[in-house]
Amino acid sequence: NLLIGKTVTIAIEKGIIKSKSIIVDATHTLSRSNPFSTIEVLRERSKLLRKAVYQFDEAFKSKMPSKNTDNDLTKELKYCKELEKAIENEPSISEIPSVKEKLNLLKELVEDTGEEMIFSKDTDAKTGHKSADSSFFGYKTHLAMSEERIITAAVVTSGEKGEGPELPKLLQMSRDNGMEIDTIIGDSAYSGKENLKIAKNQNIKVVARLNPSITPGFRKDEDRFDYNKDADRFVCPAGHLAIRKARGGTRNAGKNQVDTYYFDVEKCRVCPLKEGCYKDGAKSKTYSVSIKSELHQDQMAFQQSDYYKEKSKHRYKIEAKNSELKNVHGYQRATSYGIENMQMQGAMAIFAVNLKRILKLL
């Protein structure tokens, strides 16, 4: 914030920033560490355990259970339990300190495994989604930028976070850095009801296309499901993406249509956040959103205005800025582990692109 704020102050003092609009978007950065799935970690730990056993008793190979060759987590867990049992039945082997340590590590992982978890050296990175079918493992940087292409605010989060909820922070930070704002330009991820309400209270126009999926009305904060506009799916508080969606009701029939999002119940059953969200034994977990027929009439009318159409033409600028950060300043991949280091990398990259832009405009 200090580095970004300094460059914005210079740009305002030099008369470079004249617009009162901010363009908002998020760009993703891959983690420095490659993620490993549960099955890969189980295989690695069982391999280390077998290796430790063979160091003391090569003949024990004949007592080992058959390895699982399928890419099936249930079968892999079954094999690991059989392996544990075979070794525990031989106290002369299982009590050797180096074997015992690796046996306990495997047992601990088997007990903790109830879903397809991701393991990585980068504990802050999370899996985000670029579409319903493609994902990435890393971080998101949420950006606000003036029409003159000076970045005015940035927030770094883990990869699974939605974009819409970060807008109030970007707005406040841009103002704190000296920007006057009367218009926000973004994509449909930013046109949620809460954002429209905040903008209206502050007399700010929102140049972002309405999407019925992100205008669910009032929800309890703890029941916050984030909308991922790339995948067109909701993400639950635990970070899992809905596996499918279905629309119910009849259009223009006087009643609201409803979009229902379905989640993977296998993940819900073992989720640490399931209390109050998933009922044990339920065969499905859904999240429904009513599509209001009368709601957002003002915004719908605004979308037809010449001002909206003219301002929306500026949105491409932030895509070009994201590309510059990634392709020129190495922002496509994190250089270190952890969110604090990602923030430091973001600070340096954004400081550099802002100074370059100021020099070019001067």
Residue pairs with C-beta under 8 A, 6 or more apart in sequence:
1 153
1 173
1 176
1 177
3 347
3 348
3 350
3 351
4 151
4 152
4 153
4 154
4 177
4 347
4 350
4 351
4 354
5 176
5 177
5 178
6 351
7 150
7 151
7 350
7 351
7 354
7 355
7 358
8 17
8 150
8 152
8 174
8 177
8 178
8 179
8 354
9 177
9 178
10 358
11 17
11 146
11 148
11 150
11 354
11 358
12 178
12 179
14 358
14 362
16 148
16 150
16 358
16 361
16 362
17 146
17 148
17 150
17 179
18 148
19 146
19 147
19 148
20 179
20 180
20 181
20 182
20 183
21 146
21 147
21 181
21 182
21 183
21 184
21 185
21 207
21 311
21 314
22 144
22 145
22 146
22 152
22 153
22 170
22 171
22 174
22 179
22 181
22 183
22 184
22 185
23 144
23 145
23 146
23 147
23 185
23 186
23 314
23 315
23 317
23 318
24 142
24 143
24 144
24 145
24 163
24 167
24 170
24 184
24 185
24 186
24 190
24 318
25 142
25 143
25 163
25 186
25 187
25 315
25 318
25 319
25 322
26 140
26 141
26 142
26 143
26 163
26 166
26 189
27 140
27 141
27 143
27 322
27 325
27 326
27 331
28 128
28 130
28 136
28 138
28 139
28 140
28 141
28 159
29 138
29 139
29 140
29 141
29 326
29 331
29 332
29 333
29 334
29 342
29 345
30 136
30 137
30 138
30 332
30 333
30 334
31 120
31 122
31 125
31 137
31 138
31 139
31 333
31 334
31 337
32 122
32 333
32 334
32 335
32 336
32 337
33 120
33 121
33 122
33 125
33 337
34 120
34 137
35 118
35 119
35 120
35 125
35 127
35 137
36 44
36 118
36 119
36 120
37 116
37 117
37 118
37 119
38 73
38 109
38 113
38 115
38 116
38 117
38 118
38 119
39 71
39 72
39 73
39 76
40 119
41 109
41 119
42 76
42 77
42 80
42 106
42 109
42 110
42 113
43 76
45 80
45 102
45 105
45 106
45 109
46 79
46 80
46 83
46 106
48 102
48 105
49 83
49 87
49 99
49 102
49 103
49 105
49 106
50 64
50 83
52 96
52 98
52 99
52 102
53 60
53 87
53 93
53 99
54 60
54 61
55 98
56 93
56 96
56 99
57 93
60 90
60 93
63 86
63 90
64 83
64 86
65 79
65 82
65 83
65 86
66 79
67 79
68 75
68 76
68 78
68 79
73 113
73 116
77 110
77 113
80 106
80 109
80 110
81 110
83 106
84 103
84 106
84 107
84 110
87 93
87 94
87 99
87 103
88 94
88 103
93 99
94 100
94 103
114 269
114 270
115 266
115 267
115 270
115 271
116 267
118 127
118 137
120 137
121 337
122 138
122 334
122 337
122 338
123 337
123 338
124 139
124 158
124 337
124 338
124 339
124 342
125 137
125 138
125 139
125 158
125 159
125 334
126 137
126 138
126 158
126 159
126 160
126 161
126 239
127 135
127 136
127 137
127 159
127 160
127 239
128 135
128 136
128 137
128 138
128 140
128 158
128 159
128 160
128 161
128 228
129 135
129 136
129 160
129 228
129 230
129 231
129 233
129 235
129 241
130 136
130 230
130 231
131 230
131 231
132 231
132 232
132 233
132 241
136 159
137 159
138 159
138 333
138 334
139 156
139 157
139 158
139 159
139 334
139 339
139 342
140 156
140 157
140 158
140 159
140 161
140 163
141 154
141 155
141 156
141 325
141 331
141 342
141 346
142 154
142 155
142 156
142 157
142 163
142 166
142 169
142 170
143 151
143 153
143 154
143 170
143 318
143 321
143 322
143 350
144 151
144 152
144 153
144 154
144 170
144 171
144 173
144 174
145 151
145 152
145 317
145 318
145 321
146 152
146 179
147 314
147 317
148 357
148 361
149 317
149 320
149 321
149 357
150 354
150 357
150 358
151 321
151 350
151 353
151 354
152 173
152 174
152 177
152 179
153 169
153 170
153 171
153 173
153 174
153 177
154 170
154 173
154 346
154 347
154 350
155 166
155 169
155 170
155 173
156 339
156 342
156 343
156 346
157 166
157 339
158 339
160 235
160 239
161 226
162 189
162 226
162 227
162 228
162 235
163 189
163 190
163 229
164 189
164 190
164 191
164 192
164 194
164 195
164 214
164 226
164 227
165 194
165 224
165 226
167 184
167 186
167 190
167 195
167 198
168 195
168 198
171 181
171 184
171 198
171 204
174 181
175 181
181 204
182 203
182 204
182 205
183 204
183 205
183 206
183 207
183 311
184 190
184 199
184 204
184 205
184 206
184 207
184 208
185 207
185 208
185 311
185 312
185 314
185 315
186 206
186 207
186 208
186 315
187 208
187 209
187 229
187 315
188 208
188 209
188 210
188 211
188 214
188 229
189 208
189 211
189 214
189 227
189 229
190 206
190 208
191 206
191 208
191 209
191 210
191 211
191 214
191 215
191 299
192 214
192 215
192 227
193 214
193 215
193 216
193 217
193 218
193 295
195 206
196 206
196 215
196 296
196 299
199 205
199 206
205 302
205 307
205 308
205 311
206 299
207 308
207 311
207 312
207 315
209 303
210 296
210 299
210 300
210 303
211 227
211 229
212 259
212 289
212 291
212 292
213 227
213 232
213 234
213 259
213 289
214 227
214 229
215 289
215 291
215 292
215 295
215 296
216 289
216 290
217 290
217 292
217 295
219 225
222 237
222 276
223 237
223 277
224 237
225 234
225 235
225 236
225 237
225 261
225 287
226 234
226 235
227 233
227 234
227 235
228 234
228 235
228 241
231 241
232 245
233 241
233 242
233 245
233 261
234 241
234 242
234 261
234 287
234 289
235 241
235 242
236 242
236 263
236 273
236 277
236 287
237 273
237 277
238 267
238 271
238 272
238 273
240 263
240 264
240 267
240 271
242 261
242 262
242 263
242 287
243 262
243 263
243 264
244 261
244 262
245 259
245 260
245 261
245 262
246 259
246 260
246 262
247 257
247 258
247 259
247 260
248 257
248 258
248 260
249 255
249 256
249 257
249 258
250 257
251 257
252 293
256 290
256 291
256 292
256 293
257 290
257 291
258 288
258 289
258 290
258 291
259 288
259 289
259 291
260 286
260 287
260 288
260 289
261 286
261 287
261 288
261 289
262 284
262 285
262 286
263 285
263 286
263 287
264 285
265 278
265 282
265 283
265 284
265 285
268 274
268 277
268 278
268 282
268 285
269 278
269 280
271 277
271 278
274 280
277 285
278 285
302 308
321 353
324 353
325 331
325 349
325 350
325 353
326 332
328 353
329 349
329 352
329 353
330 349
331 345
331 346
331 349
334 341
334 342
334 345
335 341
335 345
336 342
336 344
336 345
